[in-house]
Amino acid sequence: MTSSVVKRREHIIDQLCTEGSVGVEPLSARFGVSSVTIRNDLRYLEKKGCALRLHGGAILNRQFAFDRPLQDKGGMNRDVKSRIAAKAAEFIQDGDALILDSGSTTTHITPHLKFRRDVVVMTNALNIAYQLADFEGIEVMVLGGSVRQKSYSLYGPSAEQQLRQYRFKTLFLGVDGFDLISGITTPNSGEAHLNRVMCEVAHEIIAVADSSKFGRQSFCMIREAGQIHRLITDSGIPDNYHKELTDLGVDVIIADD
């Protein structure tokens, strides 16, 4: 796939997100390509799950987990995420070595670490590292790599290589999409690669996800739904998700019970 095709499809996704729909002919005129080319673009985006094709165009698939800026994510379901983070922090003890993945919910965990002692935190999130730097009892380790501006996170081969040198008690994994069939997914392939390495080097994987993430899916899979040890979420989790995950051996914890 050429860079021009990738950029055109990214622009189409941006328009879908802002306007909710796109038309074949306006897109054809905008990009100076044939209507056949645009229909191929929309067919590709539908196959990936982010668009639903209609006669003459397409509409946004609102169940798809798009790559939103961290500031936007942070304002969504803020109270619920705070409760999930508080519950997650109960699983952190003095002396632990843990990984805090980037994300809006994992960011809410950081204030709860202020009075912990002798805790090692590895993170790929610049904002989390900055917050933790003031905490006397926390040793902060930051992965090196390329910066994703939307999420303030770092990723890449150097980050993966660095991470493989260590072993951690717990990984707190952020979630963009959580689907029983598609698993835990994220829009960025580089971050998905890094997340998979995080899972490899952690003894326990705890996913933190508010209920808006269930039934949503994105391009890149991190982990199958049943391949985590614990899920901390809210009471909005669908009953079938709660039951099937429990049957798979996942400890499902409802933070607002």
QUIGIKA-V132945 format. One record per residue. OMEGA is omega in whole degrees, 0 to 359 (999 if undefined). Layout:
omega
OMEGA
OMEGA
This chain:
omega
183
181
180
177
180
181
179
180
175
177
178
177
178
180
176
181
184
185
178
180
177
177
183
185
176
179
178
179
183
186
179
178
183
177
177
179
180
178
175
177
182
176
178
181
176
178
178
174
186
180
174
184
174
177
178
180
181
175
180
170
187
175
182
180
181
181
181
174
182
180
179
180
184
181
182
177
187
181
180
180
178
179
177
180
179
178
179
182
178
180
178
181
173
178
181
169
187
175
172
177
176
178
184
180
178
177
179
179
190
181
182
181
188
185
173
182
176
178
175
179
170
179
173
184
180
181
178
178
180
180
184
185
181
185
188
185
184
170
185
176
184
177
178
179
178
184
169
188
182
186
183
184
180
180
176
183
181
177
180
179
179
184
183
179
187
172
185
178
189
169
171
190
174
187
171
178
180
183
183
181
184
179
179
188
178
183
189
184
179
179
177
177
181
179
179
176
176
180
182
188
180
179
181
179
178
176
177
187
172
190
177
183
184
182
178
179
180
189
196
181
176
188
171
186
182
183
171
181
186
174
175
185
180
187
177
179
179
182
182
176
181
183
184
178
177
178
178
179
179
177
182
182
180
189
184
173
999
